[in-house]
Amino acid sequence: MSPAARFRALPLRSRLALLVTVAVALAVAAVAAVSWVMVRTQLRDQLDSSLMATNPNPQVGRVLDGRQCATRPPEGQQDIAGKLNASVQIVTAQGEHCWVSGSATLPVTSVDKEIAAGKRGAALQDVTTADGTDMRVYTMPAQAVPGGPVFGISIAKPLADIDKPLSTLAWVLLLVSGVGVVGAGAAGLWVARAGLRPVDELTGAVEHIARTEDLTVRIPDRGDDEIARLSRSFNSMTAALASSQERQAQLIADAGHELRTPLTSLRTNIELLARSEDTGRAIPAKDRRELLDSVTAQMTELASLIGDLQELSRPDASPHGPLGVVALHEITGTALSRARLRGPELRFTCDLQPWYVRGEAAALERAVVNVLDNAVKFSPPDGEVEVTLRAGELTVRDHGPGIPAEDLPHVFERFWRSSSARALPGSGLGLSIVARTAARSGGSAELRPAAGGGPGTEAVLRIPGAPAPPPAGPSVVPDQ
């Protein structure tokens, strides 16, 4: 398994703690490295300044005046330069050197020769003595008398003067970094645990719901941070699921109740017909005809109820047909033809102005038919049904008994039927389908008492559109 895969396999809090530890370790390492380099640079600059500030002329003068040239320091030699922990020697262009002061003999480099020959100016360099001591050397050109021969003077101090403090500093930084990394790891683990505690609660709630299917569980949503927003979103989701589950259970219960009546009647009629065949006692032709008509009516009612249930079971965002530009006035005219067949004794008056909408032609026709069927059902014999379509508002008025004011808020609920309509055929789903279809087309549906205080009810279907079709383009607009 690769390191990345092993990292992803760790628990989230372990990954957070590890990431915090690594981030702090990198930051501490960077700060320690920068601090060490800055201190080293500062110490070397101070060492170079002290070398360049050392005045070796008194010692060099004694050597030149005595014309004595020692290549190494005598035993126990101490002088001012030696007390300053500095070594001084004279260098010639031929590579010869004379000890002046200090406790170390410095090797002569090519840079020293070039300076002693007058070919370059003063220079700083690092050298290593014969006994392995690292030295910082400052070599500068000099003359015994003006116009005399040029020679070089090398002044050196051991690099241990700065290496020891730097070594101590490195150990201190290493110790502090280690303590910081360990502390960061502990703090990261604590922060991960504290920060993920709401996530643990959310996980526990999800696991509880998955185990018990209890959608009433709610998670505390204190604060306004991301976890609180996630908790509120989860609570909203479970509330929506609970409401959907409740509506589903109610729909099943209501559908079972509505299906029970036609099924019971259908079973009774079929049992009568079967008993007549089994016993050989013929049912009078008139009664047999009535039984068969009743069976046919019950089958028709069952088919209509099942169709309505299928329509309502479809998700709101999944139309069963293409969306297109539809002539609502033509759909209303077709629905009126069907309504006249269902209420031949009624008078239908219509005033249909052109209106084009975007929607499903079949669904819109079904909705208009449902509104007209409702008017036919509640109209008295020889009554009148008035249908008008103006500026996208389809109004269907009957002259029946009307709907009580206390029933109006419930007319678009599934399976709801007023007390005056329970004896009439129907499932109580027609107006629910009307409201759903209107909403899908961007409109609305309303049932209200007839205008002017007269008898009857007005059903109003409002769908946005235009009085003329689009000037060009296909008649069917793909769903977005």
C-alpha positions as CSV (number, residue, x, y, z in Angstrom):
1,M,0.0,0.0,0.0
2,S,1.4,3.4,-0.9
3,P,1.9,6.1,1.7
4,A,-1.0,8.2,0.3
5,A,-3.3,5.2,0.5
6,R,-2.2,4.4,4.1
7,F,-2.8,8.1,5.0
8,R,-6.3,8.0,3.5
9,A,-7.0,4.8,5.5
10,L,-6.5,6.6,8.8
11,P,-9.4,8.0,10.7
12,L,-10.3,11.6,10.0
13,R,-9.2,12.9,13.4
14,S,-5.8,11.1,13.1
15,R,-5.3,12.7,9.6
16,L,-6.1,16.1,11.0
17,A,-3.8,15.6,14.0
18,L,-1.0,14.4,11.7
19,L,-1.5,17.3,9.2
20,V,-1.3,19.8,12.1
21,T,1.8,18.1,13.5
22,V,3.5,18.1,10.1
23,A,2.5,21.7,9.4
24,V,3.9,22.8,12.8
25,A,7.0,20.7,12.4
26,L,7.7,22.3,9.0
27,A,7.1,25.8,10.4
28,V,9.3,25.2,13.4
29,A,12.0,23.6,11.3
30,A,11.9,26.6,8.9
31,V,12.0,29.1,11.8
32,A,14.9,27.2,13.5
33,A,16.9,27.0,10.2
34,V,16.4,30.7,9.5
35,S,17.3,31.6,13.0
36,W,20.5,29.4,12.9
37,V,21.6,30.9,9.6
38,M,20.9,34.4,10.7
39,V,22.9,33.9,14.0
40,R,25.7,32.2,12.0
41,T,25.9,35.1,9.6
42,Q,25.8,37.7,12.4
43,L,28.6,35.9,14.3
44,R,30.8,35.6,11.2
45,D,30.3,39.3,10.4
46,Q,31.3,40.1,14.0
47,L,34.4,37.8,13.6
48,D,35.3,39.5,10.3
49,S,34.9,42.9,11.9
50,S,37.1,42.0,14.8
51,L,39.8,40.6,12.5
52,M,39.8,43.7,10.3
53,A,39.9,45.9,13.5
54,T,43.0,44.2,15.0
55,N,46.1,46.3,14.8
56,P,49.2,44.1,14.4
57,N,51.7,46.9,13.6
58,P,53.5,46.9,17.0
59,Q,54.3,43.2,16.8
60,V,55.1,43.4,13.1
61,G,57.5,46.3,13.7
62,R,59.4,44.4,16.3
63,V,59.8,41.5,14.0
64,L,61.0,43.7,11.1
65,D,63.3,45.8,13.3
66,G,64.9,42.6,14.8
67,R,65.1,41.0,11.4
68,Q,64.2,37.7,13.1
69,C,61.9,35.4,11.3
70,A,60.4,32.5,13.2
71,T,58.2,30.1,11.3
72,R,56.4,28.9,14.4
73,P,55.5,30.4,17.8
74,P,57.9,29.8,20.7
75,E,56.6,27.6,23.6
76,G,54.5,29.6,26.1
77,Q,54.6,32.8,24.0
78,Q,52.0,35.3,25.1
79,D,51.4,38.8,23.8
80,I,48.5,41.2,23.2
81,A,47.4,39.4,20.0
82,G,47.6,36.1,21.7
83,K,45.5,37.3,24.6
84,L,42.9,38.3,22.0
85,N,43.0,34.7,20.7
86,A,44.4,36.0,17.4
87,S,47.4,34.7,15.4
88,V,49.5,37.1,13.2
89,Q,52.1,36.3,10.6
90,I,54.0,38.0,7.7
91,V,53.7,36.5,4.2
92,T,56.0,37.1,1.3
93,A,55.2,36.8,-2.4
94,Q,57.4,33.7,-2.6
95,G,55.2,31.9,0.0
96,E,57.5,32.3,3.0
97,H,56.0,33.4,6.3
98,C,57.3,34.7,9.6
99,W,55.4,34.2,12.9
100,V,54.5,37.5,14.6
101,S,52.2,36.5,17.4
102,G,49.5,34.0,18.5
103,S,49.6,30.3,19.1
104,A,48.9,29.0,15.5
105,T,51.0,28.7,12.4
106,L,48.8,29.6,9.3
107,P,49.2,27.9,5.9
108,V,50.1,30.2,3.1
109,T,47.5,30.2,0.3
110,S,47.7,31.5,-3.3
111,V,45.4,34.3,-2.2
112,D,48.1,35.3,0.4
113,K,50.8,35.2,-2.2
114,E,48.8,37.5,-4.6
115,I,48.2,40.0,-1.8
116,A,51.9,39.9,-0.8
117,A,52.8,40.5,-4.4
118,G,50.5,43.5,-4.6
119,K,48.3,41.9,-7.2
120,R,45.0,42.1,-5.1
121,G,43.7,43.9,-2.1
122,A,42.8,42.6,1.4
123,A,40.7,39.4,1.5
124,L,39.0,37.1,4.0
125,Q,39.2,33.3,3.8
126,D,38.8,30.1,5.8
127,V,41.8,27.8,6.2
128,T,42.8,24.8,8.2
129,T,46.0,24.6,10.1
130,A,48.4,21.7,10.3
131,D,46.8,20.5,13.5
132,G,43.3,20.6,12.0
133,T,42.1,23.8,13.5
134,D,39.7,25.8,11.3
135,M,40.7,29.5,11.2
136,R,39.2,32.6,9.7
137,V,42.0,34.6,8.1
138,Y,42.1,38.2,7.1
139,T,45.2,39.1,4.9
140,M,46.1,42.6,3.9
141,P,49.0,44.2,2.0
142,A,51.6,46.2,3.9
143,Q,55.0,48.0,3.5
144,A,57.8,48.5,6.0
145,V,58.6,51.9,4.6
146,P,56.8,54.0,2.0
147,G,58.0,52.8,-1.5
148,G,59.5,49.7,0.0
149,P,58.7,46.1,-0.9
150,V,55.1,44.9,-0.4
151,F,54.4,41.9,1.9
152,G,51.2,40.5,3.4
153,I,50.1,40.4,7.0
154,S,47.6,37.6,7.9
155,I,45.5,37.9,11.1
156,A,43.5,34.8,12.0
157,K,41.1,33.6,14.7
158,P,39.7,30.1,15.2
159,L,36.2,29.4,13.9
160,A,35.6,27.6,17.1
161,D,34.7,31.0,18.5
162,I,31.5,30.9,16.5
163,D,31.1,27.2,16.0
164,K,30.7,26.4,19.7
165,P,27.8,29.0,20.2
166,L,26.3,27.8,16.9
167,S,26.4,24.2,18.1
168,T,24.8,25.1,21.4
169,L,22.2,27.1,19.5
170,A,21.5,24.1,17.2
171,W,20.9,21.8,20.2
172,V,18.6,24.3,21.9
173,L,16.6,24.8,18.7
174,L,16.4,21.1,18.2
175,L,15.1,20.6,21.7
176,V,12.6,23.4,21.4
177,S,11.5,22.1,18.0
178,G,10.9,18.6,19.4
179,V,8.9,20.0,22.3
180,G,6.9,22.2,19.9
181,V,6.2,19.3,17.5
182,V,5.1,17.0,20.3
183,G,2.9,19.8,21.7
184,A,1.5,20.5,18.3
185,G,0.6,16.9,17.8
186,A,-1.2,16.8,21.2
187,A,-2.9,20.1,20.5
188,G,-3.9,18.9,17.0
189,L,-5.4,15.7,18.3
190,W,-7.4,17.7,20.9
191,V,-8.5,20.2,18.3
192,A,-9.5,17.4,15.9
193,R,-11.5,15.7,18.7
194,A,-13.2,18.9,19.7
195,G,-13.9,20.0,16.2
196,L,-15.2,16.7,15.0
197,R,-17.5,16.1,18.0
198,P,-20.5,17.6,16.1
199,V,-19.6,15.4,13.2
200,D,-19.6,12.4,15.6
201,E,-23.1,13.5,16.7
202,L,-24.2,13.7,13.1
203,T,-22.7,10.3,12.3
204,G,-24.5,8.8,15.3
205,A,-27.8,10.3,14.2
206,V,-27.4,9.0,10.7
207,E,-26.5,5.5,12.0
208,H,-29.5,5.6,14.3
209,I,-31.8,6.6,11.5
210,A,-30.3,3.9,9.2
211,R,-30.8,1.3,12.0
212,T,-34.2,2.4,13.3
213,E,-35.7,4.4,10.4
214,D,-36.7,7.0,13.0
215,L,-36.9,10.3,11.1
216,T,-37.8,12.3,14.2
217,V,-34.2,12.5,15.4
218,R,-32.8,16.1,15.4
219,I,-29.2,17.3,15.9
220,P,-28.4,20.4,17.9
221,D,-27.5,23.2,15.6
222,R,-25.9,25.7,17.9
223,G,-23.9,28.5,16.3
224,D,-23.5,29.7,12.7
225,D,-20.4,27.7,11.7
226,E,-20.2,25.1,8.9
227,I,-21.0,22.2,11.3
228,A,-24.1,24.1,12.5
229,R,-25.2,24.7,8.9
230,L,-24.6,21.0,8.1
231,S,-26.7,20.1,11.2
232,R,-29.5,22.4,10.1
233,S,-29.4,21.0,6.6
234,F,-29.5,17.4,8.0
235,N,-32.5,18.3,10.2
236,S,-34.3,19.9,7.2
237,M,-33.6,16.8,5.2
238,T,-34.9,14.4,7.8
239,A,-38.0,16.6,8.3
240,A,-38.6,16.6,4.6
241,L,-38.2,12.8,4.5
242,A,-40.5,12.4,7.5
243,S,-43.1,14.6,5.8
244,S,-42.7,12.6,2.6
245,Q,-43.0,9.3,4.4
246,E,-46.1,10.6,6.2
247,R,-47.7,11.8,2.9
248,Q,-46.8,8.5,1.3
249,A,-48.5,6.5,4.2
250,Q,-51.5,8.8,4.0
251,L,-51.7,8.4,0.2
252,I,-51.6,4.6,0.6
253,A,-54.3,4.7,3.3
254,D,-56.5,7.0,1.3
255,A,-56.0,5.0,-1.9
256,G,-56.9,1.8,0.0
257,H,-60.0,3.5,1.4
258,E,-61.1,4.8,-2.0
259,L,-60.4,1.4,-3.7
260,R,-62.3,-0.5,-1.1
261,T,-65.8,0.8,-2.1
262,P,-65.7,0.0,-5.8
263,L,-64.0,-3.3,-5.2
264,T,-66.6,-4.3,-2.6
265,S,-69.4,-3.4,-4.9
266,L,-67.7,-5.1,-7.9
267,R,-67.1,-8.3,-5.8
268,T,-70.8,-8.3,-4.7
269,N,-72.1,-8.0,-8.2
270,I,-69.7,-10.7,-9.5
271,E,-70.7,-13.0,-6.7
272,L,-74.4,-12.6,-7.5
273,L,-73.7,-13.4,-11.2
274,A,-71.5,-16.4,-10.2
275,R,-74.2,-17.7,-7.7
276,S,-76.8,-17.5,-10.4
277,E,-74.6,-19.6,-12.7
278,D,-73.8,-22.1,-10.0
279,T,-77.4,-22.6,-8.7
280,G,-79.0,-22.5,-12.1
281,R,-81.4,-19.8,-11.0
282,A,-81.4,-17.3,-13.7
283,I,-81.5,-13.6,-12.9
284,P,-84.2,-11.6,-14.7
285,A,-82.8,-10.0,-17.8
286,K,-83.4,-6.5,-16.5
287,D,-81.6,-7.2,-13.2
288,R,-78.8,-8.9,-15.0
289,R,-78.4,-5.9,-17.3
290,E,-78.3,-3.6,-14.3
291,L,-75.7,-5.8,-12.6
292,L,-73.5,-5.8,-15.8
293,D,-73.8,-2.0,-16.1
294,S,-72.8,-1.7,-12.4
295,V,-69.8,-3.9,-13.0
296,T,-68.8,-1.8,-16.0
297,A,-69.2,1.4,-14.0
298,Q,-67.2,0.1,-11.2
299,M,-64.4,-1.0,-13.5
300,T,-64.4,2.5,-15.2
301,E,-64.2,4.1,-11.7
302,L,-61.3,1.8,-10.8
303,A,-59.5,2.6,-14.0
304,S,-60.0,6.3,-13.5
305,L,-58.8,6.1,-9.9
306,I,-55.7,4.2,-10.9
307,G,-54.9,6.7,-13.6
308,D,-55.3,9.6,-11.1
309,L,-53.0,7.8,-8.7
310,Q,-50.4,7.2,-11.4
311,E,-50.6,10.9,-12.3
312,L,-50.1,12.0,-8.7
313,S,-47.3,9.5,-8.1
314,R,-45.1,11.1,-10.8
315,P,-42.3,13.4,-9.4
316,D,-43.0,17.1,-10.0
317,A,-39.8,17.4,-12.1
318,S,-40.4,14.5,-14.4
319,P,-43.1,15.2,-17.0
320,H,-44.3,12.2,-19.1
321,G,-44.5,14.2,-22.3
322,P,-42.5,16.9,-24.1
323,L,-43.0,20.5,-23.1
324,G,-44.0,22.7,-26.0
325,V,-45.9,25.8,-26.9
326,V,-49.6,24.8,-26.6
327,A,-52.7,26.7,-27.6
328,L,-54.7,26.7,-24.4
329,H,-57.9,27.9,-26.2
330,E,-57.8,24.9,-28.5
331,I,-57.2,22.5,-25.6
332,T,-60.2,24.1,-23.8
333,G,-62.4,23.7,-26.9
334,T,-61.5,20.0,-27.1
335,A,-62.2,19.5,-23.4
336,L,-65.6,21.3,-23.9
337,S,-66.6,18.8,-26.5
338,R,-66.0,16.0,-24.0
339,A,-67.8,17.8,-21.3
340,R,-70.9,18.3,-23.5
341,L,-71.0,14.5,-24.0
342,R,-71.0,14.0,-20.2
343,G,-73.7,16.6,-19.6
344,P,-75.9,16.6,-22.6
345,E,-78.7,18.3,-20.7
346,L,-76.5,21.2,-19.7
347,R,-76.0,24.5,-21.6
348,F,-72.4,25.5,-22.2
349,T,-71.4,29.1,-23.1
350,C,-67.8,29.9,-23.9
351,D,-65.7,32.9,-24.7
352,L,-62.2,31.7,-25.6
353,Q,-59.6,34.2,-26.5
354,P,-56.3,32.9,-28.0
355,W,-53.7,32.1,-25.4
356,Y,-50.5,30.2,-25.9
357,V,-48.6,28.6,-23.0
358,R,-45.6,26.4,-22.4
359,G,-46.5,23.0,-21.0
360,E,-47.6,19.4,-21.6
361,A,-50.6,19.3,-23.9
362,A,-52.0,16.0,-22.5
363,A,-51.6,17.1,-18.9
364,L,-53.2,20.5,-19.5
365,E,-56.1,18.9,-21.3
366,R,-56.6,16.5,-18.4
367,A,-56.6,19.4,-16.0
368,V,-59.2,21.4,-18.0
369,V,-61.4,18.2,-18.4
370,N,-61.2,17.7,-14.6
371,V,-62.4,21.3,-14.0
372,L,-65.2,20.9,-16.5
373,D,-66.2,17.5,-15.1
374,N,-66.4,19.1,-11.6
375,A,-68.8,21.8,-13.0
376,V,-70.9,19.1,-14.8
377,K,-71.1,17.1,-11.7
378,F,-72.4,19.9,-9.5
379,S,-74.7,21.6,-12.0
380,P,-78.4,21.2,-11.6
381,P,-80.4,19.6,-14.5
382,D,-80.8,22.1,-17.4
383,G,-78.2,24.2,-15.7
384,E,-75.6,26.4,-17.4
385,V,-71.8,26.2,-17.4
386,E,-69.9,29.4,-18.4
387,V,-66.4,29.1,-19.7
388,T,-64.2,32.1,-20.4
389,L,-60.5,32.4,-21.3
390,R,-59.0,35.9,-21.1
391,A,-55.4,36.8,-20.8
392,G,-54.3,33.4,-19.5
393,E,-57.1,33.1,-16.9
394,L,-59.5,30.2,-17.6
395,T,-62.7,30.6,-15.6
396,V,-65.3,27.8,-15.4
397,R,-68.6,28.7,-13.5
398,D,-71.4,26.4,-12.6
399,H,-74.8,27.3,-11.1
400,G,-74.9,24.5,-8.5
401,P,-75.2,24.6,-4.8
402,G,-71.6,26.0,-4.3
403,I,-69.0,25.1,-1.8
404,P,-69.1,26.1,1.9
405,A,-66.5,28.7,2.8
406,E,-65.0,26.3,5.4
407,D,-64.4,23.7,2.7
408,L,-62.6,25.9,0.2
409,P,-59.1,25.6,1.9
410,H,-59.3,21.8,1.4
411,V,-60.6,21.4,-2.1
412,F,-57.1,20.8,-3.6
413,E,-56.1,18.1,-1.1
414,R,-55.8,14.5,-2.2
415,F,-58.9,12.4,-1.7
416,W,-60.7,15.2,0.0
417,R,-64.4,15.4,-0.8
418,S,-67.0,17.7,0.8
419,S,-70.0,16.1,2.6
420,S,-72.3,17.1,-0.3
421,A,-70.1,15.3,-2.9
422,R,-69.5,12.0,-1.2
423,A,-72.6,10.5,-2.8
424,L,-71.4,11.5,-6.3
425,P,-68.9,9.5,-8.4
426,G,-65.2,10.5,-8.2
427,S,-62.1,9.9,-6.3
428,G,-61.3,13.3,-4.8
429,L,-58.1,13.5,-6.9
430,G,-59.3,15.6,-9.8
431,L,-58.6,19.1,-8.3
432,S,-55.3,17.9,-6.9
433,I,-54.2,17.0,-10.4
434,V,-55.5,20.4,-11.6
435,A,-53.4,22.3,-9.0
436,R,-50.3,20.2,-9.7
437,T,-50.5,20.7,-13.5
438,A,-51.0,24.4,-13.1
439,A,-48.0,24.7,-10.8
440,R,-45.8,22.7,-13.2
441,S,-46.7,25.2,-15.9
442,G,-45.8,28.1,-13.7
443,G,-49.4,29.0,-12.9
444,S,-52.0,28.5,-10.1
445,A,-55.5,27.1,-9.5
446,E,-58.3,28.5,-7.4
447,L,-61.8,27.6,-6.4
448,R,-64.1,30.5,-5.2
449,P,-67.7,31.4,-4.8
450,A,-69.4,32.7,-7.9
451,A,-69.0,36.4,-8.6
452,G,-71.9,38.7,-7.8
453,G,-73.2,36.5,-4.9
454,G,-75.1,34.3,-7.2
455,P,-75.3,30.5,-6.9
456,G,-72.5,28.2,-8.0
457,T,-68.7,28.1,-7.9
458,E,-66.0,29.5,-10.1
459,A,-62.9,27.4,-10.8
460,V,-60.0,29.6,-12.0
461,L,-56.9,28.3,-13.8
462,R,-54.1,30.8,-14.4
463,I,-51.2,29.9,-16.6
464,P,-48.7,32.4,-17.9
465,G,-48.3,32.7,-21.7
466,A,-48.9,35.0,-24.6
467,P,-51.9,35.9,-26.9
468,A,-49.9,34.8,-29.9
469,P,-47.5,32.0,-30.6
470,P,-43.7,32.6,-31.0
471,P,-42.9,34.2,-34.4
472,A,-40.5,31.4,-35.5
473,G,-38.9,28.2,-34.3
474,P,-40.2,24.7,-33.6
475,S,-43.5,24.3,-31.8
476,V,-42.0,21.9,-29.2
477,V,-39.5,23.4,-26.8
478,P,-37.2,20.8,-25.2
479,D,-37.4,20.6,-21.4
480,Q,-34.5,22.3,-19.7
